[in-house]
Amino acid sequence: MVLLATANAQTETDFDKRETKLAEKKEMIKQSLALTEEEAPAFWSLYDEMEKEMVALHENQKEMKRQFKEQPEDLTETEIAEFIKARMEADDKMHQLRMKYINQFMEILPPSKVLELLKLQKEFRGEMKPEDSPVRD
């Protein structure tokens, strides 16, 4: 019972940290992109959709890594090869997701703002510890 409460408290803390970092990230984007009144609603709707999908992919990758780390010595060469293949497929999915949203951002923003967004995303990922990141490569 105590372990469950500790796990829940840890999960809430992780969630709170992630939400704080996401709020900081969004504020940085808001200040840097200087979106017009016409751009802002479409941008934030699309951005929130992208974040949701990226977090889901990231969580899936994190779970895959956790499972691999728990008992790596018990894995066969075939299981290790399957893990490597799954990891590469997950990386490809993340890349495809980024491409999908970059193309959609290009439809609603000037290319200079999309480039600035990409720079900010990369900068923000560099400032954060991997375990705190809501979105990672």
Secondary structure per residue as TSV (DSSP state, phi and psi in degrees):
chain	resnum	aa	ss	phi	psi
A	1	M	-	360.0	-43.1
A	2	V	H	-65.6	-39.1
A	3	L	H	-62.1	-40.3
A	4	L	H	-63.6	-43.8
A	5	A	H	-63.2	-40.2
A	6	T	H	-64.9	-43.1
A	7	A	H	-62.8	-42.0
A	8	N	H	-64.9	-41.0
A	9	A	H	-63.9	-40.9
A	10	Q	H	-63.7	-43.6
A	11	T	H	-62.0	-43.4
A	12	E	H	-63.5	-41.0
A	13	T	H	-63.5	-45.2
A	14	D	H	-60.6	-42.8
A	15	F	H	-62.5	-45.1
A	16	D	H	-62.3	-42.6
A	17	K	H	-62.7	-42.7
A	18	R	H	-63.8	-43.6
A	19	E	H	-65.2	-38.2
A	20	T	H	-63.8	-45.6
A	21	K	H	-63.9	-39.6
A	22	L	H	-64.5	-41.0
A	23	A	H	-63.0	-41.3
A	24	E	H	-62.9	-42.8
A	25	K	H	-61.9	-46.1
A	26	K	H	-64.3	-37.3
A	27	E	H	-65.8	-42.0
A	28	M	H	-61.5	-42.8
A	29	I	H	-64.8	-44.6
A	30	K	H	-58.1	-45.9
A	31	Q	H	-67.8	-38.9
A	32	S	H	-80.1	-36.2
A	33	L	H	-82.9	-23.4
A	34	A	-	46.5	60.1
A	35	L	-	-67.2	143.6
A	36	T	-	-76.9	169.3
A	37	E	T	-61.7	-31.4
A	38	E	T	-75.6	-37.2
A	39	E	H	-76.0	-37.8
A	40	A	H	-56.6	-51.7
A	41	P	H	-60.1	-45.4
A	42	A	H	-66.3	-41.2
A	43	F	H	-61.3	-52.4
A	44	W	H	-67.4	-33.3
A	45	S	H	-63.5	-47.5
A	46	L	H	-66.4	-41.3
A	47	Y	H	-62.4	-45.4
A	48	D	H	-62.8	-39.1
A	49	E	H	-62.1	-44.6
A	50	M	H	-62.5	-46.9
A	51	E	H	-57.8	-43.2
A	52	K	H	-60.7	-45.9
A	53	E	H	-66.6	-40.4
A	54	M	H	-68.5	-39.1
A	55	V	H	-63.3	-41.8
A	56	A	H	-61.4	-43.8
A	57	L	H	-64.0	-43.3
A	58	H	H	-61.6	-43.0
A	59	E	H	-62.9	-38.7
A	60	N	H	-62.8	-43.7
A	61	Q	H	-63.5	-41.5
A	62	K	H	-62.8	-42.4
A	63	E	H	-64.6	-40.8
A	64	M	H	-61.4	-45.1
A	65	K	H	-63.9	-41.3
A	66	R	H	-60.8	-45.2
A	67	Q	H	-63.3	-38.3
A	68	F	H	-67.5	-39.9
A	69	K	H	-73.8	-23.8
A	70	E	H	-62.5	-42.5
A	71	Q	S	-144.3	58.7
A	72	P	G	-64.1	-29.6
A	73	E	G	-69.8	-20.5
A	74	D	G	-88.7	-3.2
A	75	L	-	-84.4	143.8
A	76	T	-	-81.8	167.3
A	77	E	H	-60.8	-36.4
A	78	T	H	-64.7	-42.9
A	79	E	H	-65.8	-38.2
A	80	I	H	-65.1	-42.9
A	81	A	H	-62.0	-39.6
A	82	E	H	-64.5	-39.0
A	83	F	H	-62.6	-46.4
A	84	I	H	-60.3	-44.9
A	85	K	H	-62.5	-44.3
A	86	A	H	-63.1	-38.9
A	87	R	H	-64.7	-43.0
A	88	M	H	-65.6	-38.6
A	89	E	H	-64.9	-39.0
A	90	A	H	-65.7	-40.7
A	91	D	H	-62.3	-40.9
A	92	D	H	-64.1	-41.4
A	93	K	H	-60.6	-40.5
A	94	M	H	-64.6	-42.9
A	95	H	H	-62.0	-45.2
A	96	Q	H	-62.2	-38.8
A	97	L	H	-63.9	-44.0
A	98	R	H	-60.8	-44.9
A	99	M	H	-60.9	-42.7
A	100	K	H	-57.1	-47.2
A	101	Y	H	-76.9	-32.4
A	102	I	H	-60.1	-45.3
A	103	N	H	-61.1	-39.7
A	104	Q	H	-70.0	-38.0
A	105	F	H	-63.8	-35.5
A	106	M	H	-64.1	-22.6
A	107	E	H	-78.9	-22.1
A	108	I	H	-115.7	-11.7
A	109	L	S	-128.4	154.7
A	110	P	-	-65.9	150.3
A	111	P	H	-54.3	-33.9
A	112	S	H	-62.6	-35.6
A	113	K	H	-75.1	-34.2
A	114	V	H	-66.1	-42.6
A	115	L	H	-61.2	-42.9
A	116	E	H	-62.5	-40.8
A	117	L	H	-60.1	-44.9
A	118	L	H	-61.3	-41.3
A	119	K	H	-63.1	-43.7
A	120	L	H	-64.3	-41.7
A	121	Q	H	-59.1	-46.5
A	122	K	H	-65.9	-43.1
A	123	E	H	-61.2	-44.4
A	124	F	H	-65.7	-41.2
A	125	R	H	-61.6	-35.3
A	126	G	H	-70.0	-25.6
A	127	E	H	-81.8	-16.6
A	128	M	S	-105.7	150.3
A	129	K	-	-72.1	145.1
A	130	P	G	-53.2	-39.1
A	131	E	G	-71.2	-18.1
A	132	D	G	-92.1	-14.9
A	133	S	-	-71.6	127.3
A	134	P	S	-73.3	-23.8
A	135	V	S	-141.4	132.1
A	136	R	-	-139.4	162.8
A	137	D	-	-71.3	360.0
